[in-house]
């Protein structure tokens, strides 16, 4: 059962704490300041997940959220074991995710996502990159001309409202697509998401943050639903 740990009133002092991490990015410093991390980052994040999640259920009743690490919350420690990974141990941006769908990992589900750092508040919906099952399902989805053209029109309408679409990753059209097809450039994407970047100080006012995010997510909702439909078509390897 979900329960509010604390009443969400904003991420006060969070930006200053993330700036301090950048100046002291080591485990020893973090362990000495762990109680501060819990006070200004972790506990408000848990409360935010519950409150924002309940708001998002008005848009998508099947949205999934849980105020725990590796669920809606991400670890503050970076995985430095992966080849090519950033080797500094602590992250200086805080990510939060609300997913929809039962298959695949949380980053392969259609999601309402945000992260904040000293530079920005980043807000998005969709999936920022597709692994093979999702990529195959996406390409199968847009092979239908009517769906492809409708998605292109949706992205254009969102861009007209000030949102941005993630960058295309591929240079050549994949098999089954050609330059004479309407809206064929959609086949060059490796993911499908739109985003907006806001000033980070917005996170300090809880009510204003929730209201602003709800309006943004409501406008982005048509894309969220398309990516969710695509996720339902994905076949596990």
Secondary structure, 3 states (H helix, E strand, C coil): CCCCCCCCCCCCCHHHHHHHHHHCCCHHHHHHCHHHHHHHHHHHHHHHHHHHHHHHCCCCCCCECCCCECCCECCCECCCCCCCCCCCCECCEEEEEEEECCCCCHHHCEEEEEEEECCCEEEEEEECCCCHHHHHHHHHHHHCHHHHHHHHHHHHHHHHCCCEECCCCCCCCCCCCCCCCCCHHHHHCCCEEEEEEECHHHHHCHHHHHHHHHHHHHHHHHHHHHHHHHHHHCCCC
